[in-house]
């Protein structure tokens, strides 16, 4: 197990457009293992390679292993992912990011997307996703283009976790009662 430091907002690598993957070798597979280890340690459900300082078009997503959750336990590795189709219908939902620790915000995303990507051996595949999983893919692909959710979040919606907790108490809700906050 090898975890790597997750870069935080302000680091210029997070603002770069990442490079296309052209070599599908053992080093790439090891990088993916490090990404899963780093993501698990940070309790995230997704991670993009630039978040650990590697400017390559590579993302991993792992849904919580929880039966109340859509796609429980599903694990995705995507090289060179592209959104090839996005629904006109959008949904606004809460997001957090392992590179913006301590904050959450509301982001409008396509409700459904189709992603074309390559696996670790360079074989192409397509995935249709909706709701929470579609949101995770869109958030991660943004990272590959140097975009952090705080830049596209609804105005004034980015708040600290303490503020979120306070709001939830005032409304008499438990945090994450509907959906866990996505940390990616
Ligand atoms: Ni993120």
Backbone and ligand atoms as CSV (ligand in chain L), in Angstrom:
chain,resi,resn,atom,element,x,y,z
A,1,UNK,N,N,0.842,-1.198,0.000
A,1,UNK,CA,C,0.000,0.000,0.000
A,1,UNK,C,C,0.878,1.249,0.000
A,2,UNK,N,N,0.537,2.127,-0.931
A,2,UNK,CA,C,1.308,3.371,-1.014
A,2,UNK,C,C,0.341,4.534,-1.194
A,3,UNK,N,N,0.300,5.364,-0.176
A,3,UNK,CA,C,-0.553,6.534,-0.316
A,3,UNK,C,C,0.312,7.724,-0.697
A,4,UNK,N,N,-0.304,8.621,-1.414
A,4,UNK,CA,C,0.436,9.826,-1.823
A,4,UNK,C,C,-0.295,11.051,-1.302
A,5,UNK,N,N,0.451,12.111,-1.181
A,5,UNK,CA,C,-0.129,13.350,-0.679
A,5,UNK,C,C,-1.136,13.898,-1.691
A,6,UNK,N,N,-2.276,14.321,-1.202
A,6,UNK,CA,C,-3.282,14.911,-2.078
A,6,UNK,C,C,-3.081,16.430,-2.100
A,7,UNK,N,N,-2.859,16.948,-3.287
A,7,UNK,CA,C,-2.585,18.387,-3.434
A,7,UNK,C,C,-3.827,19.202,-3.097
A,8,UNK,N,N,-3.592,20.400,-2.567
A,8,UNK,CA,C,-4.696,21.282,-2.181
A,8,UNK,C,C,-4.796,22.482,-3.118
A,9,UNK,N,N,-6.007,23.031,-3.165
A,9,UNK,CA,C,-6.306,24.203,-3.995
A,9,UNK,C,C,-5.220,25.263,-3.781
A,10,UNK,N,N,-4.794,25.844,-4.884
A,10,UNK,CA,C,-3.676,26.786,-4.843
A,10,UNK,C,C,-2.449,26.185,-5.501
A,11,UNK,N,N,-2.392,24.846,-5.537
A,11,UNK,CA,C,-1.267,24.195,-6.226
A,11,UNK,C,C,-1.492,24.284,-7.736
A,12,UNK,N,N,-0.505,24.790,-8.475
A,12,UNK,CA,C,-0.728,25.015,-9.915
A,12,UNK,C,C,-1.024,23.749,-10.717
A,13,UNK,N,N,-0.591,22.591,-10.249
A,13,UNK,CA,C,-0.856,21.345,-11.002
A,13,UNK,C,C,-2.362,21.112,-11.133
A,14,UNK,N,N,-3.108,21.544,-10.119
A,14,UNK,CA,C,-4.567,21.338,-10.148
A,14,UNK,C,C,-5.250,22.202,-11.207
A,15,UNK,N,N,-4.536,23.214,-11.711
A,15,UNK,CA,C,-5.131,24.115,-12.704
A,15,UNK,C,C,-4.744,23.758,-14.129
A,16,UNK,N,N,-3.887,22.755,-14.279
A,16,UNK,CA,C,-3.403,22.397,-15.619
A,16,UNK,C,C,-4.349,21.424,-16.303
A,17,UNK,N,N,-4.292,21.463,-17.641
A,17,UNK,CA,C,-4.970,20.432,-18.418
A,17,UNK,C,C,-4.030,19.230,-18.462
A,18,UNK,N,N,-4.510,18.078,-18.019
A,18,UNK,CA,C,-3.652,16.889,-17.934
A,18,UNK,C,C,-3.406,16.275,-19.304
A,19,UNK,N,N,-2.328,15.499,-19.373
A,19,UNK,CA,C,-1.908,14.899,-20.642
A,19,UNK,C,C,-2.595,13.563,-20.897
A,20,UNK,N,N,-2.802,13.311,-22.167
A,20,UNK,CA,C,-3.405,12.050,-22.598
A,20,UNK,C,C,-2.479,10.878,-22.239
A,21,UNK,N,N,-3.067,9.767,-21.843
A,21,UNK,CA,C,-2.272,8.566,-21.559
A,21,UNK,C,C,-2.040,7.806,-22.853
A,22,UNK,N,N,-0.779,7.496,-23.114
A,22,UNK,CA,C,-0.456,6.756,-24.337
A,22,UNK,C,C,0.243,5.438,-24.018
A,23,UNK,N,N,0.741,5.295,-22.778
A,23,UNK,CA,C,1.439,4.061,-22.392
A,23,UNK,C,C,0.612,3.331,-21.356
A,24,UNK,N,N,0.212,2.125,-21.709
A,24,UNK,CA,C,-0.613,1.340,-20.793
A,24,UNK,C,C,0.280,0.232,-20.222
A,25,UNK,N,N,1.102,0.585,-19.272
A,25,UNK,CA,C,2.117,-0.346,-18.772
A,25,UNK,C,C,1.938,-0.608,-17.274
A,26,UNK,N,N,2.875,-1.344,-16.698
A,26,UNK,CA,C,2.784,-1.698,-15.274
A,26,UNK,C,C,2.846,-0.464,-14.380
A,27,UNK,N,N,3.599,0.534,-14.819
A,27,UNK,CA,C,3.706,1.755,-14.009
A,27,UNK,C,C,2.334,2.416,-13.879
A,28,UNK,N,N,1.549,2.326,-14.946
A,28,UNK,CA,C,0.207,2.911,-14.908
A,28,UNK,C,C,-0.668,2.146,-13.906
A,29,UNK,N,N,-0.570,0.825,-13.926
A,29,UNK,CA,C,-1.352,0.009,-12.986
A,29,UNK,C,C,-0.953,0.303,-11.544
A,30,UNK,N,N,0.334,0.499,-11.318
A,30,UNK,CA,C,0.791,0.820,-9.950
A,30,UNK,C,C,0.288,2.193,-9.521
A,31,UNK,N,N,0.267,3.122,-10.470
A,31,UNK,CA,C,-0.257,4.454,-10.172
A,31,UNK,C,C,-1.726,4.357,-9.742
A,32,UNK,N,N,-2.488,3.516,-10.443
A,32,UNK,CA,C,-3.906,3.345,-10.111
A,32,UNK,C,C,-4.057,2.768,-8.702
A,33,UNK,N,N,-3.219,1.806,-8.341
A,33,UNK,CA,C,-3.284,1.251,-6.987
A,33,UNK,C,C,-3.001,2.338,-5.946
A,34,UNK,N,N,-2.011,3.170,-6.222
A,34,UNK,CA,C,-1.703,4.275,-5.302
A,34,UNK,C,C,-2.870,5.249,-5.208
A,35,UNK,N,N,-3.548,5.437,-6.327
A,35,UNK,CA,C,-4.697,6.356,-6.302
A,35,UNK,C,C,-5.809,5.786,-5.424
A,36,UNK,N,N,-6.095,4.493,-5.569
A,36,UNK,CA,C,-7.123,3.891,-4.704
A,36,UNK,C,C,-6.706,3.965,-3.239
A,37,UNK,N,N,-5.431,3.661,-2.948
A,37,UNK,CA,C,-4.968,3.714,-1.557
A,37,UNK,C,C,-5.107,5.126,-0.983
A,38,UNK,N,N,-4.712,6.111,-1.778
A,38,UNK,CA,C,-4.770,7.504,-1.311
A,38,UNK,C,C,-6.218,7.933,-1.100
A,39,UNK,N,N,-7.074,7.514,-2.023
A,39,UNK,CA,C,-8.500,7.857,-1.944
A,39,UNK,C,C,-9.140,7.211,-0.720
A,40,UNK,N,N,-8.833,5.945,-0.486
A,40,UNK,CA,C,-9.408,5.252,0.680
A,40,UNK,C,C,-8.957,5.904,1.974
A,41,UNK,N,N,-7.674,6.246,2.044
A,41,UNK,CA,C,-7.161,6.839,3.271
A,41,UNK,C,C,-7.870,8.161,3.581
A,42,UNK,N,N,-8.254,8.878,2.511
A,42,UNK,CA,C,-8.904,10.176,2.688
A,42,UNK,C,C,-10.436,10.039,2.734
A,43,UNK,N,N,-10.933,8.805,2.736
A,43,UNK,CA,C,-12.385,8.547,2.743
A,43,UNK,C,C,-13.105,9.172,1.557
A,44,UNK,N,N,-12.455,9.163,0.413
A,44,UNK,CA,C,-13.075,9.712,-0.790
A,44,UNK,C,C,-13.753,8.625,-1.604
A,45,UNK,N,N,-14.529,9.057,-2.591
A,45,UNK,CA,C,-15.159,8.095,-3.504
A,45,UNK,C,C,-14.635,8.283,-4.931
A,46,UNK,N,N,-13.722,9.222,-5.101
A,46,UNK,CA,C,-13.151,9.415,-6.431
A,46,UNK,C,C,-11.863,10.194,-6.320
A,47,UNK,N,N,-11.008,10.028,-7.320
A,47,UNK,CA,C,-9.748,10.774,-7.325
A,47,UNK,C,C,-9.256,10.876,-8.759
A,48,UNK,N,N,-8.685,12.010,-9.079
A,48,UNK,CA,C,-8.084,12.213,-10.403
A,48,UNK,C,C,-6.567,12.319,-10.218
A,49,UNK,N,N,-5.815,11.790,-11.195
A,49,UNK,CA,C,-4.356,11.728,-11.061
A,49,UNK,C,C,-3.711,13.077,-10.717
A,50,UNK,N,N,-4.166,14.198,-11.319
A,50,UNK,CA,C,-3.509,15.467,-10.956
A,50,UNK,C,C,-3.614,15.794,-9.465
A,51,UNK,N,N,-4.595,15.217,-8.779
A,51,UNK,CA,C,-4.722,15.485,-7.342
A,51,UNK,C,C,-3.553,14.909,-6.550
A,52,UNK,N,N,-2.857,13.921,-7.122
A,52,UNK,CA,C,-1.631,13.444,-6.456
A,52,UNK,C,C,-0.400,13.886,-7.244
A,53,UNK,N,N,-0.573,14.931,-8.044
A,53,UNK,CA,C,0.566,15.561,-8.700
A,53,UNK,C,C,0.966,14.943,-10.027
A,54,UNK,N,N,0.133,14.038,-10.555
A,54,UNK,CA,C,0.441,13.392,-11.826
A,54,UNK,C,C,-0.499,13.963,-12.881
A,55,UNK,N,N,0.070,14.722,-13.815
A,55,UNK,CA,C,-0.765,15.427,-14.780
A,55,UNK,C,C,-1.116,14.512,-15.965
A,56,UNK,N,N,-1.902,13.469,-15.650
A,56,UNK,CA,C,-2.334,12.512,-16.673
A,56,UNK,C,C,-3.841,12.347,-16.618
A,57,UNK,N,N,-4.421,12.003,-17.784
A,57,UNK,CA,C,-5.878,11.881,-17.853
A,57,UNK,C,C,-6.315,10.510,-17.334
A,58,UNK,N,N,-6.385,10.420,-16.026
A,58,UNK,CA,C,-6.689,9.165,-15.343
A,58,UNK,C,C,-7.545,9.466,-14.118
A,59,UNK,N,N,-8.656,8.751,-13.996
A,59,UNK,CA,C,-9.517,8.931,-12.817
A,59,UNK,C,C,-9.906,7.568,-12.242
A,60,UNK,N,N,-10.171,7.552,-10.948
A,60,UNK,CA,C,-10.764,6.372,-10.321
A,60,UNK,C,C,-11.997,6.831,-9.542
A,61,UNK,N,N,-12.995,5.953,-9.501
A,61,UNK,CA,C,-14.207,6.227,-8.732
A,61,UNK,C,C,-14.603,4.923,-8.056
A,62,UNK,N,N,-14.973,4.997,-6.788
A,62,UNK,CA,C,-15.476,3.803,-6.101
A,62,UNK,C,C,-16.665,4.202,-5.247
A,63,UNK,N,N,-17.815,3.638,-5.586
A,63,UNK,CA,C,-19.031,3.976,-4.862
A,63,UNK,C,C,-19.024,3.294,-3.488
A,64,UNK,N,N,-19.648,3.926,-2.492
A,64,UNK,CA,C,-19.714,3.303,-1.162
A,64,UNK,C,C,-20.394,1.933,-1.242
A,65,UNK,N,N,-19.902,1.009,-0.438
A,65,UNK,CA,C,-20.466,-0.346,-0.436
A,65,UNK,C,C,-21.641,-0.376,0.540
A,66,UNK,N,N,-22.746,0.170,0.079
A,66,UNK,CA,C,-23.873,0.439,0.968
A,66,UNK,C,C,-25.127,0.214,0.119
A,67,UNK,N,N,-25.960,-0.693,0.586
A,67,UNK,CA,C,-27.099,-1.100,-0.246
A,67,UNK,C,C,-28.117,0.014,-0.478
A,68,UNK,N,N,-28.092,1.025,0.411
A,68,UNK,CA,C,-29.027,2.144,0.237
A,68,UNK,C,C,-28.541,3.105,-0.838
A,69,UNK,N,N,-27.385,2.810,-1.353
A,69,UNK,CA,C,-26.718,3.726,-2.252
A,69,UNK,C,C,-26.799,3.185,-3.676
A,70,UNK,N,N,-26.903,4.069,-4.679
A,70,UNK,CA,C,-26.871,3.549,-6.048
A,70,UNK,C,C,-25.487,2.976,-6.376
A,71,UNK,N,N,-25.444,1.942,-7.145
A,71,UNK,CA,C,-24.185,1.313,-7.604
A,71,UNK,C,C,-23.268,0.904,-6.452
A,72,UNK,N,N,-23.772,0.203,-5.416
A,72,UNK,CA,C,-22.926,-0.099,-4.254
A,72,UNK,C,C,-21.654,-0.837,-4.637
A,73,UNK,N,N,-20.539,-0.310,-4.147
A,73,UNK,CA,C,-19.254,-0.983,-4.313
A,73,UNK,C,C,-18.668,-0.961,-5.714
A,74,UNK,N,N,-19.351,-0.325,-6.655
A,74,UNK,CA,C,-18.808,-0.332,-8.024
A,74,UNK,C,C,-17.525,0.476,-8.091
A,75,UNK,N,N,-16.580,-0.053,-8.851
A,75,UNK,CA,C,-15.246,0.532,-8.905
A,75,UNK,C,C,-14.890,0.776,-10.371
A,76,UNK,N,N,-14.458,1.986,-10.658
A,76,UNK,CA,C,-14.163,2.359,-12.038
A,76,UNK,C,C,-12.753,2.923,-12.162
A,77,UNK,N,N,-12.072,2.507,-13.220
A,77,UNK,CA,C,-10.786,3.097,-13.589
A,77,UNK,C,C,-10.942,3.574,-15.021
A,78,UNK,N,N,-10.670,4.823,-15.274
A,78,UNK,CA,C,-10.855,5.371,-16.616
A,78,UNK,C,C,-9.614,6.144,-17.056
A,79,UNK,N,N,-9.062,5.709,-18.194
A,79,UNK,CA,C,-7.969,6.441,-18.826
A,79,UNK,C,C,-8.568,7.261,-19.962
A,80,UNK,N,N,-8.132,8.483,-20.103
A,80,UNK,CA,C,-8.591,9.379,-21.174
A,80,UNK,C,C,-10.114,9.467,-21.274
A,81,UNK,N,N,-10.806,9.639,-20.154
A,81,UNK,CA,C,-12.272,9.684,-20.213
A,81,UNK,C,C,-12.783,10.947,-20.910
A,82,UNK,N,N,-13.840,10.762,-21.691
A,82,UNK,CA,C,-14.484,11.898,-22.369
A,82,UNK,C,C,-15.983,11.761,-22.168
A,83,UNK,N,N,-16.642,12.876,-21.945
A,83,UNK,CA,C,-18.107,12.866,-21.910
A,83,UNK,C,C,-18.582,12.932,-23.352
A,84,UNK,N,N,-19.191,11.863,-23.848
A,84,UNK,CA,C,-19.629,11.866,-25.244
A,84,UNK,C,C,-21.106,12.227,-25.361
A,85,UNK,N,N,-21.819,12.140,-24.259
A,85,UNK,CA,C,-23.213,12.536,-24.286
A,85,UNK,C,C,-23.595,13.026,-22.890
A,86,UNK,N,N,-24.331,14.119,-22.834
A,86,UNK,CA,C,-24.806,14.628,-21.549
A,86,UNK,C,C,-26.263,15.029,-21.700
A,87,UNK,N,N,-27.075,14.657,-20.746
A,87,UNK,CA,C,-28.497,14.997,-20.820
A,87,UNK,C,C,-28.684,16.499,-20.697
A,88,UNK,N,N,-29.751,16.985,-21.316
A,88,UNK,CA,C,-30.061,18.397,-21.156
A,88,UNK,C,C,-30.575,18.647,-19.730
A,89,UNK,N,N,-31.200,17.618,-19.149
A,89,UNK,CA,C,-31.693,17.752,-17.776
A,89,UNK,C,C,-30.506,17.823,-16.828
A,90,UNK,N,N,-30.581,18.754,-15.901
A,90,UNK,CA,C,-29.493,18.894,-14.938
A,90,UNK,C,C,-30.036,18.717,-13.522
A,91,UNK,N,N,-29.137,18.448,-12.610
A,91,UNK,CA,C,-29.493,18.380,-11.199
A,91,UNK,C,C,-28.453,19.149,-10.399
A,92,UNK,N,N,-28.929,19.786,-9.344
A,92,UNK,CA,C,-28.015,20.504,-8.461
A,92,UNK,C,C,-27.802,19.622,-7.231
A,93,UNK,N,N,-26.562,19.370,-6.890
A,93,UNK,CA,C,-26.282,18.517,-5.729
A,93,UNK,C,C,-25.008,18.949,-5.037
A,94,UNK,N,N,-24.860,18.410,-3.830
A,94,UNK,CA,C,-23.725,18.808,-3.008
A,94,UNK,C,C,-22.449,18.059,-3.401
A,95,UNK,N,N,-21.355,18.782,-3.431
A,95,UNK,CA,C,-20.063,18.156,-3.699
A,95,UNK,C,C,-19.020,18.673,-2.722
A,96,UNK,N,N,-18.064,17.814,-2.463
A,96,UNK,CA,C,-16.865,18.220,-1.754
A,96,UNK,C,C,-15.700,17.717,-2.578
A,97,UNK,N,N,-14.500,18.067,-2.182
A,97,UNK,CA,C,-13.342,17.649,-2.973
A,97,UNK,C,C,-12.172,17.421,-2.036
A,98,UNK,N,N,-11.437,16.343,-2.266
A,98,UNK,CA,C,-10.273,16.039,-1.427
A,98,UNK,C,C,-9.176,17.078,-1.582
A,99,UNK,N,N,-9.283,17.920,-2.617
A,99,UNK,CA,C,-8.313,18.998,-2.823
A,99,UNK,C,C,-8.820,20.346,-2.303
A,100,UNK,N,N,-10.017,20.335,-1.730
A,100,UNK,CA,C,-10.568,21.553,-1.114
A,100,UNK,C,C,-11.134,21.111,0.245
A,101,UNK,N,N,-10.238,20.708,1.121
A,101,UNK,CA,C,-10.642,20.072,2.373
A,101,UNK,C,C,-11.445,21.036,3.241
A,102,UNK,N,N,-12.537,20.530,3.826
A,102,UNK,CA,C,-13.289,21.306,4.802
A,102,UNK,C,C,-14.433,22.116,4.240
A,103,UNK,N,N,-14.680,22.007,2.935
A,103,UNK,CA,C,-15.750,22.784,2.307
A,103,UNK,C,C,-16.687,21.879,1.503
A,104,UNK,N,N,-17.903,22.349,1.287
A,104,UNK,CA,C,-18.837,21.720,0.343
A,104,UNK,C,C,-19.542,22.836,-0.419
A,105,UNK,N,N,-20.112,22.461,-1.561
A,105,UNK,CA,C,-20.859,23.446,-2.340
A,105,UNK,C,C,-21.852,22.752,-3.248
A,106,UNK,N,N,-22.756,23.544,-3.788
A,106,UNK,CA,C,-23.802,23.000,-4.651
A,106,UNK,C,C,-23.419,23.234,-6.115
A,107,UNK,N,N,-23.454,22.152,-6.888
A,107,UNK,CA,C,-23.020,22.225,-8.282
A,107,UNK,C,C,-24.097,21.649,-9.192
A,108,UNK,N,N,-24.357,22.377,-10.278
A,108,UNK,CA,C,-25.302,21.892,-11.277
A,108,UNK,C,C,-24.548,20.987,-12.255
A,109,UNK,N,N,-25.075,19.800,-12.454
A,109,UNK,CA,C,-24.434,18.831,-13.356
A,109,UNK,C,C,-25.494,18.196,-14.247
A,110,UNK,N,N,-25.052,17.675,-15.388
A,110,UNK,CA,C,-25.961,16.882,-16.218
A,110,UNK,C,C,-26.445,15.689,-15.398
A,111,UNK,N,N,-27.718,15.375,-15.535
A,111,UNK,CA,C,-28.272,14.263,-14.756
A,111,UNK,C,C,-27.737,12.920,-15.258
A,112,UNK,N,N,-27.604,12.819,-16.578
A,112,UNK,CA,C,-27.114,11.567,-17.173
A,112,UNK,C,C,-25.971,11.876,-18.122
A,113,UNK,N,N,-24.977,11.020,-18.105
A,113,UNK,CA,C,-23.870,11.180,-19.052
A,113,UNK,C,C,-23.466,9.820,-19.611
A,114,UNK,N,N,-22.900,9.861,-20.800
A,114,UNK,CA,C,-22.220,8.686,-21.348
A,114,UNK,C,C,-20.748,9.048,-21.455
A,115,UNK,N,N,-19.913,8.191,-20.874
A,115,UNK,CA,C,-18.472,8.428,-20.875
A,115,UNK,C,C,-17.800,7.382,-21.769
A,116,UNK,N,N,-16.894,7.838,-22.621
A,116,UNK,CA,C,-16.033,6.929,-23.371
A,116,UNK,C,C,-14.652,7.010,-22.730
A,117,UNK,N,N,-14.039,5.862,-22.493
A,117,UNK,CA,C,-12.736,5.847,-21.835
A,117,UNK,C,C,-11.964,4.613,-22.280
A,118,UNK,N,N,-10.748,4.483,-21.772
A,118,UNK,CA,C,-9.960,3.276,-22.023
A,118,UNK,C,C,-9.611,2.649,-20.686
A,119,UNK,N,N,-9.472,1.326,-20.700
A,119,UNK,CA,C,-9.083,0.637,-19.471
A,119,UNK,C,C,-7.555,0.605,-19.368
A,120,UNK,N,N,-7.058,-0.124,-18.375
A,120,UNK,CA,C,-5.610,-0.111,-18.115
A,120,UNK,C,C,-4.794,-0.793,-19.206
A,121,UNK,N,N,-5.478,-1.468,-20.129
A,121,UNK,CA,C,-4.766,-2.065,-21.262
A,121,UNK,C,C,-5.042,-1.296,-22.556
A,122,UNK,N,N,-5.698,-0.151,-22.420
A,122,UNK,CA,C,-5.939,0.685,-23.586
A,122,UNK,C,C,-7.156,0.286,-24.403
A,123,UNK,N,N,-7.986,-0.615,-23.851
A,123,UNK,CA,C,-9.197,-1.036,-24.575
A,123,UNK,C,C,-10.320,-0.046,-24.298
A,124,UNK,N,N,-10.980,0.360,-25.360
A,124,UNK,CA,C,-12.046,1.346,-25.197
A,124,UNK,C,C,-13.298,0.730,-24.595
A,125,UNK,N,N,-13.995,1.524,-23.785
A,125,UNK,CA,C,-15.309,1.116,-23.284
A,125,UNK,C,C,-16.155,2.361,-23.062
A,126,UNK,N,N,-17.449,2.122,-22.950
A,126,UNK,CA,C,-18.378,3.220,-22.679
A,126,UNK,C,C,-19.222,2.888,-21.467
A,127,UNK,N,N,-19.569,3.903,-20.704
A,127,UNK,CA,C,-20.413,3.725,-19.523
A,127,UNK,C,C,-21.504,4.779,-19.538
A,128,UNK,N,N,-22.724,4.332,-19.263
A,128,UNK,CA,C,-23.820,5.283,-19.052
A,128,UNK,C,C,-24.016,5.417,-17.556
A,129,UNK,N,N,-24.127,6.634,-17.098
A,129,UNK,CA,C,-24.295,6.833,-15.656
A,129,UNK,C,C,-25.316,7.923,-15.414
A,130,UNK,N,N,-25.966,7.848,-14.256
A,130,UNK,CA,C,-26.871,8.927,-13.877
A,130,UNK,C,C,-26.706,9.271,-12.410
A,131,UNK,N,N,-27.293,10.407,-12.059
A,131,UNK,CA,C,-27.327,10.893,-10.682
A,131,UNK,C,C,-25.944,10.939,-10.035
A,132,UNK,N,N,-25.840,10.263,-8.889
A,132,UNK,CA,C,-24.624,10.365,-8.065
A,132,UNK,C,C,-23.371,9.927,-8.821
A,133,UNK,N,N,-23.480,8.809,-9.549
A,133,UNK,CA,C,-22.316,8.308,-10.293
A,133,UNK,C,C,-21.956,9.266,-11.435
A,134,UNK,N,N,-22.974,9.775,-12.121
A,134,UNK,CA,C,-22.735,10.744,-13.201
A,134,UNK,C,C,-22.048,11.994,-12.645
A,135,UNK,N,N,-22.467,12.411,-11.469
A,135,UNK,CA,C,-21.858,13.585,-10.817
A,135,UNK,C,C,-20.391,13.311,-10.512
A,136,UNK,N,N,-20.097,12.131,-9.998
A,136,UNK,CA,C,-18.708,11.783,-9.667
A,136,UNK,C,C,-17.840,11.814,-10.929
A,137,UNK,N,N,-18.316,11.228,-12.005
A,137,UNK,CA,C,-17.527,11.228,-13.242
A,137,UNK,C,C,-17.294,12.656,-13.745
A,138,UNK,N,N,-18.318,13.479,-13.693
A,138,UNK,CA,C,-18.174,14.856,-14.192
A,138,UNK,C,C,-17.193,15.652,-13.334
A,139,UNK,N,N,-17.254,15.447,-12.027
A,139,UNK,CA,C,-16.331,16.141,-11.117
A,139,UNK,C,C,-14.886,15.726,-11.421
A,140,UNK,N,N,-14.674,14.415,-11.601
A,140,UNK,CA,C,-13.306,13.925,-11.843
A,140,UNK,C,C,-12.777,14.401,-13.197
A,141,UNK,N,N,-13.614,14.369,-14.216
A,141,UNK,CA,C,-13.167,14.796,-15.547
A,141,UNK,C,C,-12.834,16.288,-15.522
A,142,UNK,N,N,-13.581,17.065,-14.747
A,142,UNK,CA,C,-13.222,18.481,-14.566
A,142,UNK,C,C,-11.792,18.623,-14.049
A,143,UNK,N,N,-11.413,17.756,-13.099
A,143,UNK,CA,C,-10.041,17.824,-12.562
A,143,UNK,C,C,-9.008,17.687,-13.686
A,144,UNK,N,N,-9.307,16.851,-14.687
A,144,UNK,CA,C,-8.348,16.631,-15.782
A,144,UNK,C,C,-8.217,17.866,-16.665
A,145,UNK,N,N,-9.208,18.742,-16.558
A,145,UNK,CA,C,-9.177,19.982,-17.344
A,145,UNK,C,C,-8.821,21.185,-16.476
A,146,UNK,N,N,-8.326,20.912,-15.280
A,146,UNK,CA,C,-7.867,21.986,-14.408
A,146,UNK,C,C,-8.979,22.763,-13.723
A,147,UNK,N,N,-10.152,22.136,-13.619
A,147,UNK,CA,C,-11.302,22.829,-13.030
A,147,UNK,C,C,-11.651,22.208,-11.674
A,148,UNK,N,N,-11.772,23.063,-10.660
A,148,UNK,CA,C,-12.223,22.628,-9.340
A,148,UNK,C,C,-13.681,23.042,-9.153
A,149,UNK,N,N,-14.426,22.228,-8.408
A,149,UNK,CA,C,-15.867,22.489,-8.295
A,149,UNK,C,C,-16.195,23.872,-7.735
A,150,UNK,N,N,-15.295,24.396,-6.895
A,150,UNK,CA,C,-15.590,25.695,-6.272
A,150,UNK,C,C,-15.696,26.811,-7.314
A,151,UNK,N,N,-15.105,26.575,-8.489
A,151,UNK,CA,C,-15.164,27.594,-9.554
A,151,UNK,C,C,-16.479,27.556,-10.306
A,152,UNK,N,N,-17.172,26.446,-10.237
A,152,UNK,CA,C,-18.427,26.324,-11.003
A,152,UNK,C,C,-19.625,26.121,-10.082
A,153,UNK,N,N,-19.394,26.172,-8.783
A,153,UNK,CA,C,-20.488,25.982,-7.819
A,153,UNK,C,C,-21.452,27.164,-7.889
A,154,UNK,N,N,-22.689,26.933,-7.439
A,154,UNK,CA,C,-23.677,28.003,-7.409
A,154,UNK,C,C,-23.153,29.107,-6.482
A,155,UNK,N,N,-23.409,30.327,-6.918
A,155,UNK,CA,C,-22.872,31.471,-6.195
A,155,UNK,C,C,-23.281,31.445,-4.723
A,156,UNK,N,N,-22.320,31.611,-3.871
A,156,UNK,CA,C,-22.595,31.678,-2.435
A,156,UNK,C,C,-22.869,30.337,-1.773
A,157,UNK,N,N,-22.761,29.246,-2.536
A,157,UNK,CA,C,-23.138,27.941,-1.970
A,157,UNK,C,C,-21.974,27.210,-1.303
A,158,UNK,N,N,-20.750,27.702,-1.520
A,158,UNK,CA,C,-19.600,27.001,-0.935
A,158,UNK,C,C,-19.468,27.426,0.524
A,159,UNK,N,N,-19.609,26.443,1.412
A,159,UNK,CA,C,-19.577,26.723,2.852
A,159,UNK,C,C,-18.661,25.710,3.539
A,160,UNK,N,N,-18.295,26.012,4.770
A,160,UNK,CA,C,-17.437,25.071,5.506
A,160,UNK,C,C,-18.306,23.942,6.058
A,161,UNK,N,N,-17.654,22.858,6.438
A,161,UNK,CA,C,-18.385,21.726,7.020
A,161,UNK,C,C,-19.058,22.125,8.330
A,162,UNK,N,N,-18.445,23.045,9.062
A,162,UNK,CA,C,-19.058,23.527,10.315
A,162,UNK,C,C,-20.370,24.251,10.005
A,163,UNK,N,N,-20.331,25.088,8.962
A,163,UNK,CA,C,-21.557,25.807,8.575
A,163,UNK,C,C,-22.631,24.832,8.110
A,164,UNK,N,N,-22.193,23.800,7.401
A,164,UNK,CA,C,-23.130,22.787,6.925
A,164,UNK,C,C,-23.815,22.092,8.102
A,165,UNK,N,N,-23.019,21.772,9.106
A,165,UNK,CA,C,-23.538,21.083,10.284
A,165,UNK,C,C,-24.559,21.960,11.007
A,166,UNK,N,N,-24.224,23.240,11.124
A,166,UNK,CA,C,-25.107,24.205,11.777
A,166,UNK,C,C,-26.438,24.302,11.023
A,167,UNK,N,N,-26.332,24.406,9.705
A,167,UNK,CA,C,-27.546,24.488,8.872
A,167,UNK,C,C,-28.412,23.257,9.065
A,168,UNK,N,N,-27.755,22.105,9.095
A,168,UNK,CA,C,-28.494,20.846,9.217
A,168,UNK,C,C,-29.209,20.775,10.560
A,169,UNK,N,N,-28.522,21.240,11.606
A,169,UNK,CA,C,-29.147,21.225,12.941
A,169,UNK,C,C,-30.349,22.158,12.976
A,170,UNK,N,N,-30.198,23.328,12.354
A,170,UNK,CA,C,-31.299,24.295,12.332
A,170,UNK,C,C,-32.502,23.727,11.603
A,171,UNK,N,N,-32.208,22.950,10.559
A,171,UNK,CA,C,-33.300,22.363,9.790
A,171,UNK,C,C,-33.756,21.038,10.379
A,172,UNK,N,N,-33.082,20.628,11.444
A,172,UNK,CA,C,-33.464,19.382,12.096
A,172,UNK,C,C,-33.105,18.136,11.317
A,173,UNK,N,N,-32.141,18.276,10.430
A,173,UNK,CA,C,-31.719,17.117,9.636
A,173,UNK,C,C,-30.373,16.615,10.119
A,174,UNK,N,N,-30.133,15.383,9.830
A,174,UNK,CA,C,-28.783,14.885,10.035
A,174,UNK,C,C,-28.010,15.121,8.761
A,175,UNK,N,N,-26.729,15.349,8.912
A,175,UNK,CA,C,-25.905,15.550,7.711
A,175,UNK,C,C,-25.954,14.302,6.846
A,176,UNK,N,N,-26.120,14.547,5.580
A,176,UNK,CA,C,-26.059,13.431,4.651
A,176,UNK,C,C,-27.220,12.480,4.777
A,177,UNK,N,N,-28.334,12.949,5.329
A,177,UNK,CA,C,-29.478,12.073,5.507
A,177,UNK,C,C,-29.970,11.546,4.156
A,178,UNK,N,N,-29.906,12.388,3.144
A,178,UNK,CA,C,-30.376,11.958,1.832
A,178,UNK,C,C,-29.261,11.285,1.051
A,179,UNK,N,N,-28.162,11.962,0.949
A,179,UNK,CA,C,-27.019,11.432,0.185
A,179,UNK,C,C,-25.759,11.833,0.929
A,180,UNK,N,N,-24.799,10.948,1.010
A,180,UNK,CA,C,-23.554,11.363,1.636
A,180,UNK,C,C,-22.885,12.439,0.807
A,181,UNK,N,N,-22.166,13.321,1.464
A,181,UNK,CA,C,-21.419,14.328,0.735
A,181,UNK,C,C,-20.349,13.635,-0.105
A,182,UNK,N,N,-20.290,14.044,-1.345
A,182,UNK,CA,C,-19.335,13.418,-2.239
A,182,UNK,C,C,-17.964,14.037,-2.052
A,183,UNK,N,N,-16.996,13.237,-1.721
A,183,UNK,CA,C,-15.627,13.723,-1.610
A,183,UNK,C,C,-14.794,13.072,-2.690
A,184,UNK,N,N,-14.336,13.883,-3.614
A,184,UNK,CA,C,-13.660,13.309,-4.772
A,184,UNK,C,C,-12.463,14.137,-5.197
L,1,NI,NI,NI,-12.268,16.664,-6.442
